[in-house]
Amino acid sequence: FAEALSNPTLALLQGSLTVGLNQTVTLRCRPGPGPAPLRYSLFRQRQQVCSVNSSHPSAAVFHLTIGSAGDAGTYKCKAEYNPRGDGRYSNSLDFTLAEPVSKPVLSSPTSEARKGQNVTLSCFSENGSLPITYTFFKGNRSISPRRTMHKREAAVIFIFVNSSTDSGAYKCKASNSFPNSTKYSNSFNLTLAEERSHSQALIISLGLILLLLLIGFALAIPFFIIPSYKASE
């Protein structure tokens, strides 16, 4: 009889293996070929979580709520075929508790650029379950494909500054598998250096012209005042 028993199969009916806090998932324990089980039990590691008598020999359904980090981990089910508790164990399912992403930070080595310059933008969330997906925006318009990072590192894009339309406010957003966890960064303002340099050059030029006029006037005074003074004598 023992040789006729086969291992049951544990499968996920609803939810995912990466779960948020207080999220419920549905598991099904289905026996393999052989005698119908009398009892099904669900185990986390080696600790029994719950059990049900076999009112439906074809399968048992468990509703599991991940209420804390201790509820995550490896689960198996056991199908028991006689009152003595003899049974077989299923495959395992590993559940990971998801952490929402923290507000990302958008940064750059420079906030001012000239035409023809490449500007590096980096978006990074310090906390949150991996992988984290980043998207960059200028205003409300997406300016890059989504970047999915499987390591704790920033997503980076390069902006080629071609005209004044490339200046302005930039943002990025970060999200992961945690439900409704999308976060946006603060705005990063990129200015075009030439927009300011024109006005500065004009002010400098006018100042130099005025200074030259004053110097010229000062140098010309002796030539006009002294001769007229001698003529009056």
Order of alpha helices (4+ residues) and beta strands (2+ residues): beta-beta-beta-beta-beta-beta-beta-beta-beta-beta-beta-beta-beta-beta-beta-beta-beta-beta-beta-alpha
